[in-house]
Amino acid sequence: MIATLEVKGKTVEVDDDGYLRNFDDWNEDIACALAEREGIEELTKDKVDILKFTRQYYRDYGSYPVFGVVCLNVNQPMDCVIEKFTDPVKSWKIAGIPNPGEETETFLKREIV
């Protein structure tokens, strides 16, 4: 099932898990709406830096960046993704990158516990 999200007059599609269906639909307003859906109240500059780096990495390499690489490149502590988003999968979702699938999400959740 495809759901829609309307933000400031723009309608975007999200999948059943809340991931954007189109990578290019993302902007900071969309990110704020996605964050709110994930229970993250405010997207600070540090959080937006993480999201932007994650998106650029995905665009350049077609894969999800290792969390330490993200933190290193945005000049934040090595656990910045977990510290800022609690669950790194949320950061991917809010960054508007594709759904990694249930297997990847399950693996990651075991790794961060």
VENSULMO-V675749 format. One record per run of one state. SS is the DSSP state (alpha for helix, beta for strand, coil for the rest). FROM is the first residue (numbers start at 1). LEN is the number of residues. Records with the same first field share a line. If there is no record, write none. Layout:
# VENSULMO-V675749
SS: FROM-LEN + FROM-LEN
This chain:
# VENSULMO-V675749
coil: 1-2 + 8-2 + 15-5 + 21-2 + 26-2 + 38-7 + 62-5 + 74-6 + 86-2 + 96-6 + 112-2
beta: 3-5 + 10-5 + 20-1
alpha: 23-3 + 28-10 + 45-17 + 67-7 + 80-6 + 88-8 + 102-10
